Amino acid sequence: MSTSLCFANSAEPTLYIPLELPGVEIVSVKMAADGYHITVRSVVKHTQCRSCGREITRSHGYGDPSTVQHLPVLGHPTYITFRPKRFLCPHCSTPERKVITTQLLSWQALRSPLTCIYEEHVLLQLVNSTITDVSRKEQLSYDTVLGVLERRINAAVDWEEIQDLEVIGIDEVARRKGHRDFLAIITTHTAAGKTQLLTVLPDRKKATVKAFFDSMPPRLRHTVRTVCTDMWEGYVNAVHESCDPDPECQVAIVIDRFHVAKQYYKAADNLRKQEMKRLKQQLPKAQYQELRGVMWLFRRRKKALAAEEQIRLERFFQYAPRLQLAYQLREQLTQIFDTLLSPAEAASKFETWCQAVRDSGLNCFNRFITTLHNWWNEILNYFRQRHNSGFVEGFNNKVKVLKRRCYGILNVTHLFQRLYLDLEGYRLFA
């Protein structure tokens, strides 16, 4: 049985508003200054014993009156008052000890001042919002909204909801900017193109990351085929130690191509800074002023430049031929990543590129070449199936936006719950 609130006017048709409170009937309705007060009573004549779990029907009176807040009606707060039924279990009770169970109806949220449907409404309002904002809009206390989040949203991933973990991404975000205090964010990229949050770890230490991988159910750990990460040894070693002992789990660790590109772009840009400093000392002031603004042209790829921008860049290279050579080498390396190659073909082209750098006489790429050889296999793994951390970086942007919106979230559990709600909230509660 579901209840509905009736509004009638002698000159107008009757309006019925469903309350979505199954198992009760309305006893009275009162309009007060703070909203509607509706008294109901249960019409369900049984419950489950809290001890043995069997269905019991022997009535044992009523509990104390309880009031919970329900969805607003016509913009007014609505409060539901009821006395819960109590039942005696004939199976568990003895002459010395009576086992009494208080009835809990489907619309009641355990130990909550709100009904279940109102809690779902609050969670829907919380998607892409803040607890403070929702508490103001719904005229609820901060602790009430936080309590709904803590009760209704899991503090850890539910492995039963996940079918496979073919591609996993690991990256970090700063818990507090400037304090070298990082949280590790681990996500998976599903076959449907959806990013799914797996965990938020309190740090990025190898032991912490390894403990998470070890905690995965074996059926899912065996499905991991690719782990995309940056050049942080803690992540790579954790994956190796967790997955390598299992011969059934052949995991390819892929160093994200955009983290690699960041390194050699920075190497070329460092040379640009040196050349600009040299030109500022050697060229007349008016002539040097003509070169200002070229930084942004230099940092972009040649195919992304308009014709007049390419002319400006070529004019700049006339003053800095070494920089033109660095720019060309940088573009050649990017072209290797853009080309569909096998790992063996990519390795050959990398070696050719490294030799071209040595022949050029430039030393700006020396540090990058060392990094390239240190992470040789992991970088080449990109050319197996061309996985990258694009989905991880996109998700990390969502994390940063959430942190800014909430002026920082230091509690790791709350951060996981808020991220999960932002990702899944519309699917679960809309």
ChimeraX attribute file (.defattr): number of C-alpha atoms within 10 A of each C-alpha:
attribute: neighborCount
match mode: 1-to-1
recipient: residues
	/A:1	10
	/A:2	11
	/A:3	17
	/A:4	15
	/A:5	13
	/A:6	11
	/A:7	11
	/A:8	10
	/A:9	8
	/A:10	6
	/A:11	6
	/A:12	8
	/A:13	9
	/A:14	10
	/A:15	12
	/A:16	12
	/A:17	12
	/A:18	12
	/A:19	16
	/A:20	15
	/A:21	22
	/A:22	16
	/A:23	17
	/A:24	18
	/A:25	16
	/A:26	17
	/A:27	11
	/A:28	11
	/A:29	15
	/A:30	10
	/A:31	11
	/A:32	10
	/A:33	7
	/A:34	10
	/A:35	16
	/A:36	20
	/A:37	20
	/A:38	19
	/A:39	20
	/A:40	20
	/A:41	16
	/A:42	17
	/A:43	12
	/A:44	14
	/A:45	14
	/A:46	15
	/A:47	23
	/A:48	17
	/A:49	22
	/A:50	15
	/A:51	13
	/A:52	11
	/A:53	10
	/A:54	13
	/A:55	13
	/A:56	17
	/A:57	17
	/A:58	15
	/A:59	16
	/A:60	14
	/A:61	12
	/A:62	14
	/A:63	13
	/A:64	8
	/A:65	10
	/A:66	12
	/A:67	16
	/A:68	17
	/A:69	20
	/A:70	25
	/A:71	23
	/A:72	15
	/A:73	14
	/A:74	10
	/A:75	8
	/A:76	14
	/A:77	18
	/A:78	19
	/A:79	22
	/A:80	20
	/A:81	18
	/A:82	20
	/A:83	17
	/A:84	19
	/A:85	23
	/A:86	21
	/A:87	24
	/A:88	20
	/A:89	26
	/A:90	14
	/A:91	12
	/A:92	15
	/A:93	13
	/A:94	10
	/A:95	5
	/A:96	5
	/A:97	8
	/A:98	12
	/A:99	16
	/A:100	19
	/A:101	19
	/A:102	18
	/A:103	22
	/A:104	15
	/A:105	17
	/A:106	11
	/A:107	16
	/A:108	16
	/A:109	19
	/A:110	12
	/A:111	8
	/A:112	15
	/A:113	19
	/A:114	24
	/A:115	22
	/A:116	21
	/A:117	18
	/A:118	19
	/A:119	25
	/A:120	20
	/A:121	16
	/A:122	24
	/A:123	27
	/A:124	21
	/A:125	21
	/A:126	21
	/A:127	20
	/A:128	16
	/A:129	16
	/A:130	16
	/A:131	22
	/A:132	16
	/A:133	14
	/A:134	20
	/A:135	19
	/A:136	11
	/A:137	10
	/A:138	15
	/A:139	10
	/A:140	15
	/A:141	14
	/A:142	14
	/A:143	12
	/A:144	17
	/A:145	21
	/A:146	15
	/A:147	15
	/A:148	20
	/A:149	22
	/A:150	15
	/A:151	14
	/A:152	14
	/A:153	17
	/A:154	15
	/A:155	19
	/A:156	14
	/A:157	17
	/A:158	9
	/A:159	12
	/A:160	8
	/A:161	7
	/A:162	13
	/A:163	11
	/A:164	18
	/A:165	22
	/A:166	18
	/A:167	21
	/A:168	24
	/A:169	27
	/A:170	22
	/A:171	22
	/A:172	20
	/A:173	18
	/A:174	15
	/A:175	21
	/A:176	14
	/A:177	10
	/A:178	8
	/A:179	8
	/A:180	9
	/A:181	14
	/A:182	19
	/A:183	20
	/A:184	21
	/A:185	24
	/A:186	23
	/A:187	24
	/A:188	26
	/A:189	19
	/A:190	16
	/A:191	11
	/A:192	6
	/A:193	9
	/A:194	11
	/A:195	18
	/A:196	22
	/A:197	22
	/A:198	21
	/A:199	23
	/A:200	25
	/A:201	19
	/A:202	18
	/A:203	19
	/A:204	21
	/A:205	17
	/A:206	17
	/A:207	15
	/A:208	17
	/A:209	24
	/A:210	20
	/A:211	12
	/A:212	17
	/A:213	17
	/A:214	16
	/A:215	10
	/A:216	12
	/A:217	11
	/A:218	11
	/A:219	11
	/A:220	15
	/A:221	21
	/A:222	19
	/A:223	17
	/A:224	19
	/A:225	16
	/A:226	22
	/A:227	27
	/A:228	29
	/A:229	25
	/A:230	22
	/A:231	18
	/A:232	14
	/A:233	12
	/A:234	15
	/A:235	24
	/A:236	22
	/A:237	15
	/A:238	21
	/A:239	21
	/A:240	14
	/A:241	15
	/A:242	18
	/A:243	20
	/A:244	13
	/A:245	10
	/A:246	11
	/A:247	9
	/A:248	11
	/A:249	16
	/A:250	15
	/A:251	20
	/A:252	20
	/A:253	25
	/A:254	28
	/A:255	26
	/A:256	23
	/A:257	23
	/A:258	15
	/A:259	15
	/A:260	18
	/A:261	16
	/A:262	10
	/A:263	18
	/A:264	24
	/A:265	21
	/A:266	15
	/A:267	19
	/A:268	22
	/A:269	19
	/A:270	13
	/A:271	19
	/A:272	23
	/A:273	13
	/A:274	12
	/A:275	17
	/A:276	19
	/A:277	11
	/A:278	12
	/A:279	17
	/A:280	15
	/A:281	11
	/A:282	11
	/A:283	12
	/A:284	10
	/A:285	11
	/A:286	8
	/A:287	12
	/A:288	15
	/A:289	11
	/A:290	12
	/A:291	17
	/A:292	11
	/A:293	10
	/A:294	15
	/A:295	14
	/A:296	9
	/A:297	16
	/A:298	22
	/A:299	14
	/A:300	13
	/A:301	12
	/A:302	16
	/A:303	9
	/A:304	10
	/A:305	14
	/A:306	10
	/A:307	10
	/A:308	9
	/A:309	15
	/A:310	16
	/A:311	12
	/A:312	15
	/A:313	19
	/A:314	14
	/A:315	13
	/A:316	19
	/A:317	16
	/A:318	11
	/A:319	15
	/A:320	16
	/A:321	13
	/A:322	16
	/A:323	23
	/A:324	19
	/A:325	17
	/A:326	24
	/A:327	22
	/A:328	13
	/A:329	20
	/A:330	20
	/A:331	16
	/A:332	15
	/A:333	16
	/A:334	18
	/A:335	11
	/A:336	16
	/A:337	18
	/A:338	11
	/A:339	10
	/A:340	14
	/A:341	17
	/A:342	16
	/A:343	17
	/A:344	12
	/A:345	13
	/A:346	20
	/A:347	18
	/A:348	12
	/A:349	16
	/A:350	21
	/A:351	13
	/A:352	12
	/A:353	18
	/A:354	19
	/A:355	11
	/A:356	13
	/A:357	20
	/A:358	13
	/A:359	9
	/A:360	13
	/A:361	10
	/A:362	15
	/A:363	13
	/A:364	18
	/A:365	23
	/A:366	15
	/A:367	12
	/A:368	19
	/A:369	19
	/A:370	11
	/A:371	15
	/A:372	19
	/A:373	13
	/A:374	12
	/A:375	15
	/A:376	15
	/A:377	16
	/A:378	22
	/A:379	21
	/A:380	24
	/A:381	21
	/A:382	24
	/A:383	22
	/A:384	14
	/A:385	13
	/A:386	16
	/A:387	20
	/A:388	22
	/A:389	24
	/A:390	14
	/A:391	19
	/A:392	25
	/A:393	16
	/A:394	11
	/A:395	21
	/A:396	17
	/A:397	12
	/A:398	16
	/A:399	20
	/A:400	15
	/A:401	14
	/A:402	20
	/A:403	18
	/A:404	11
	/A:405	13
	/A:406	14
	/A:407	10
	/A:408	15
	/A:409	18
	/A:410	13
	/A:411	10
	/A:412	17
	/A:413	17
	/A:414	18
	/A:415	19
	/A:416	24
	/A:417	21
	/A:418	28
	/A:419	21
	/A:420	21
	/A:421	22
	/A:422	20
	/A:423	19
	/A:424	16
	/A:425	20
	/A:426	13
	/A:427	10
	/A:428	11
	/A:429	16
	/A:430	11
